[in-house]
Amino acid sequence: MTQATITKSDTDLPKLLPGDFAIWFFIFAELLVFAIAFIAYAVARQQNLAMFNHYQLTLNRELGAANTLLLITASYFAVRAIQAIHQDEIKSCSRWLYASLACGAGFLLLKSFEYYDKFAAGINLGSNTFYMFYLSLTLFHFLHVILGMIILFAITIKAQRGGYSAENHTGIETGASYWHMVDLVWIILFPLVYIMH
């Protein structure tokens, strides 16, 4: 028996992480940046507890909760897209990706309403320490949602054109992994900034 028959090929070996391995370096770097920002927020909050608690009540928790639901749903749809492509269901995969994009667009729309409300009231990065953190953290995340949607849109178009299959779907897993990171960050950011006292 030859070595070739004993050893499984690379494609038969289970992958440790879904998608392209390089995306995980980017994801971990992004998570590190957000973690540092969250720690800075927590330290500033401890030093200005009364002010942070007061201005936290001016945030729209209902919109924040709706946005949380939208991002979690978008991640669920991304998972369904991966399941569909594993079954070679290209049309179904594309539909799930479009549904995920629709949820992302809903997030951006609701967040834009929230920003409009704050900016119309004259609130900006220089208003106070709480608003500086609120705007910095949420705007940074907002940009990540936009990037995640660009990635999802690109893989959706490629999927529609038959660029993925049950054997070749790394791109969809890569895009979905990035989207899940965006979702995870919001799941931490929302209670931290909007709810915790």
C-alpha positions as CSV (number, residue, x, y, z in Angstrom):
1,M,0.0,0.0,0.0
2,T,1.5,3.4,-1.0
3,Q,1.7,6.5,1.1
4,A,-0.8,8.2,-1.2
5,T,-3.5,5.7,-0.5
6,I,-3.0,5.9,3.3
7,T,-2.9,9.7,3.5
8,K,-6.0,11.7,2.9
9,S,-5.8,14.6,0.5
10,D,-6.0,18.1,1.8
11,T,-9.5,18.5,0.5
12,D,-10.7,15.5,2.6
13,L,-9.3,16.9,5.9
14,P,-11.7,18.8,8.1
15,K,-11.0,22.6,8.1
16,L,-10.3,24.2,11.5
17,L,-12.0,27.4,10.5
18,P,-14.5,28.2,7.7
19,G,-13.5,30.3,4.7
20,D,-10.1,31.5,3.7
21,F,-7.6,31.3,6.6
22,A,-6.3,34.8,5.8
23,I,-9.7,36.4,6.8
24,W,-9.2,35.1,10.3
25,F,-6.1,37.2,10.8
26,F,-8.1,40.2,9.7
27,I,-11.1,39.3,12.0
28,F,-8.9,38.7,15.0
29,A,-7.1,42.1,14.4
30,E,-10.5,43.8,14.1
31,L,-11.7,42.1,17.3
32,L,-8.6,43.3,19.1
33,V,-9.2,46.9,18.1
34,F,-12.8,46.7,19.2
35,A,-11.8,45.1,22.5
36,I,-9.4,47.9,23.2
37,A,-12.1,50.4,22.5
38,F,-14.6,48.6,24.7
39,I,-12.0,48.5,27.6
40,A,-11.4,52.3,27.1
41,Y,-15.1,52.9,27.2
42,A,-15.5,50.8,30.4
43,V,-12.6,52.7,32.1
44,A,-14.0,56.1,31.1
45,R,-17.5,55.0,32.3
46,Q,-16.1,54.1,35.7
47,Q,-14.6,57.5,36.0
48,N,-17.8,59.3,34.9
49,L,-20.5,56.9,36.1
50,A,-23.2,59.4,36.8
51,M,-22.7,61.3,33.5
52,F,-22.6,58.0,31.4
53,N,-25.8,56.7,33.1
54,H,-27.6,60.0,32.5
55,Y,-26.7,60.3,28.8
56,Q,-27.2,56.6,28.2
57,L,-30.9,57.2,28.8
58,T,-31.0,59.6,25.8
59,L,-30.2,56.7,23.5
60,N,-33.0,54.9,21.6
61,R,-32.9,51.4,23.0
62,E,-35.8,50.3,20.9
63,L,-33.9,51.1,17.7
64,G,-30.8,49.5,19.2
65,A,-32.8,46.3,20.0
66,A,-34.3,46.3,16.5
67,N,-30.8,46.6,15.0
68,T,-29.6,43.7,17.1
69,L,-32.5,41.6,15.8
70,L,-31.7,42.7,12.2
71,L,-28.0,41.7,12.5
72,I,-28.7,38.4,14.2
73,T,-31.2,37.6,11.5
74,A,-28.7,38.6,8.8
75,S,-26.2,36.2,10.3
76,Y,-28.8,33.4,10.3
77,F,-29.6,34.1,6.6
78,A,-25.8,33.9,5.9
79,V,-25.7,30.5,7.6
80,R,-28.6,29.4,5.5
81,A,-26.8,30.5,2.4
82,I,-23.8,28.4,3.3
83,Q,-26.1,25.4,3.9
84,A,-27.7,25.9,0.5
85,I,-24.4,26.1,-1.4
86,H,-23.2,22.9,0.4
87,Q,-26.3,21.3,-1.3
88,D,-25.4,22.9,-4.6
89,E,-28.6,25.0,-4.4
90,I,-27.2,28.1,-6.1
91,K,-30.5,30.0,-6.4
92,S,-31.4,29.4,-2.8
93,C,-28.0,30.5,-1.7
94,S,-28.4,33.7,-3.6
95,R,-31.8,34.4,-2.1
96,W,-30.5,33.9,1.4
97,L,-27.6,36.2,0.7
98,Y,-30.0,38.9,-0.6
99,A,-32.1,38.4,2.6
100,S,-28.9,39.0,4.7
101,L,-28.2,42.1,2.7
102,A,-31.7,43.4,3.2
103,C,-31.2,43.0,7.0
104,G,-27.9,44.9,6.8
105,A,-29.6,47.7,4.8
106,G,-32.3,47.8,7.5
107,F,-29.6,48.2,10.2
108,L,-28.0,51.1,8.3
109,L,-31.3,52.8,7.8
110,L,-32.3,52.6,11.5
111,K,-28.9,53.6,12.6
112,S,-29.0,56.6,10.2
113,F,-32.3,57.7,11.8
114,E,-30.7,57.5,15.2
115,Y,-27.7,59.5,14.0
116,Y,-29.9,62.1,12.4
117,D,-31.8,62.5,15.7
118,K,-28.6,63.1,17.6
119,F,-26.9,65.4,15.0
120,A,-30.1,67.5,14.7
121,A,-30.0,68.0,18.5
122,G,-26.5,69.4,18.1
123,I,-24.8,66.3,19.6
124,N,-21.3,65.6,18.2
125,L,-18.0,64.0,19.2
126,G,-17.2,67.1,21.3
127,S,-20.4,67.2,23.3
128,N,-19.1,65.1,26.2
129,T,-17.2,61.9,26.9
130,F,-20.2,59.6,26.7
131,Y,-21.2,60.9,23.3
132,M,-17.6,60.8,22.1
133,F,-17.5,57.1,22.8
134,Y,-21.1,56.4,21.6
135,L,-20.5,58.1,18.3
136,S,-16.9,56.7,17.8
137,L,-17.9,53.1,18.6
138,T,-21.1,53.0,16.7
139,L,-19.8,54.9,13.7
140,F,-16.7,52.6,13.5
141,H,-19.1,49.6,13.7
142,F,-21.4,51.3,11.1
143,L,-18.4,51.4,8.6
144,H,-17.8,47.7,9.3
145,V,-21.5,46.9,8.4
146,I,-21.0,48.8,5.1
147,L,-17.8,46.8,4.4
148,G,-19.6,43.5,5.3
149,M,-22.4,44.4,3.0
150,I,-20.0,45.1,0.1
151,I,-18.4,41.7,0.7
152,L,-21.8,40.0,0.9
153,F,-22.9,41.8,-2.3
154,A,-19.8,40.7,-4.2
155,I,-20.2,37.0,-3.2
156,T,-24.0,37.2,-4.0
157,I,-23.3,38.4,-7.5
158,K,-20.6,35.7,-8.0
159,A,-23.0,33.1,-6.6
160,Q,-25.7,34.2,-9.0
161,R,-23.3,33.7,-11.9
162,G,-22.5,30.2,-10.8
163,G,-19.1,31.0,-9.2
164,Y,-19.7,28.8,-6.2
165,S,-20.7,25.1,-5.8
166,A,-20.8,22.4,-3.2
167,E,-17.1,21.7,-3.9
168,N,-16.0,25.4,-4.2
169,H,-17.7,27.7,-1.6
170,T,-14.7,29.1,0.3
171,G,-15.7,32.7,-0.7
172,I,-19.2,32.4,0.8
173,E,-17.8,31.1,4.0
174,T,-15.2,33.8,4.1
175,G,-17.8,36.6,3.6
176,A,-20.1,35.0,6.1
177,S,-17.3,34.7,8.7
178,Y,-16.6,38.5,8.4
179,W,-20.3,39.2,8.7
180,H,-20.6,37.1,11.9
181,M,-17.7,39.2,13.3
182,V,-19.7,42.4,12.6
183,D,-22.7,40.8,14.3
184,L,-20.7,39.7,17.3
185,V,-19.3,43.2,17.8
186,W,-22.7,44.7,17.9
187,I,-24.0,42.0,20.3
188,I,-21.3,43.3,22.7
189,L,-21.6,47.0,21.8
190,F,-25.4,47.2,22.2
191,P,-25.7,46.2,25.9
192,L,-22.4,47.8,26.8
193,V,-23.4,51.3,25.5
194,Y,-27.2,51.2,25.5
195,I,-28.2,49.2,28.5
196,M,-25.6,48.4,31.2
197,H,-25.6,50.7,34.2
